[in-house]
Amino acid sequence: MPIKFNRFSGILLAIAAVAGFQASAIAQPSNHTLADLFEQTMFTSDPDFFQNRSFGRQFDWLLGTNGFPDNEINRDAKRTDDLYRAALEQQVSSDPVIRTRDLPNPYRTSVLESNKSSNPK
């Protein structure tokens, strides 16, 4: 009994075949600094002011064909926040915690508790 494929299953089969032939990614060292990554992340969806003044961007602003600018700014802010949190996590988790003794404190009370702290007139 022959198997019948409809158009949808044929498209799915073609997509699966193409996805299977993708080249594997090779990790290469990145020369980007953290500041460069923040700059790139901040302007991923919503370009800077000068690129936003083009006719196409004005058309997007009115009709939202590629997304409205406020949503693009929100997406960039979320990505920037995620990068910031990842950078902080990497910064604090890369070294062991260093514990030191507190310096000796010569004061036994606070300034507010002292009787001599009254305001002379």
Summary of the structure (lengths in Angstrom):
residues: 121
radius of gyration: 29.1
end to end distance: 107.0
largest distance: 107.0
contacts: 180
relative contact order: 0.07
helix: 52%
strand: 0%
